[in-house]
């Protein structure tokens, strides 16, 4: 079961540390194939599956967290969304792995989502120019920037998310 992250803040109207709390929002990149993007689109972008080996990351997800959707093959970002639930487990087969060795993967850890900006596959914005500016992607040699997007789920900073969000919004005409 998920948990609530708390960030203690100082209330400017109180002389000592207040007890007000708020969730500390996290940002994610969800990596998926064009086929899995289309399956999520068919569901109205209301739910997102996470691969079974990423349970710990799914456990960290909470309402208010944001994610950018990276599409493999296209090497592009196709939108952003906000997570609206804690993770839950469901074994109904919706998404599938392109790797035949992982055909049994059922993306059992799921979160409800609300789309923020949806570009669609045809308007997805190239990831390379953004990746070259992201602090997260500097962990890999510049020539191998796509390694930053291997795997299903990646936590990123507010600054890196904002780079992606701005580019996706510009591609959407916002």
Helices and strands as residue ranges (DSSP letters): E 7-8, E 21-22, E 27-32, H 34-42, E 47-50, G 52-54, H 55-60, E 66-71, E 76-83, E 88-89, G 100-102, E 109-118, G 121-123, E 125-126, H 128-131, G 136-139, G 142-149, E 153-156, H 158-171
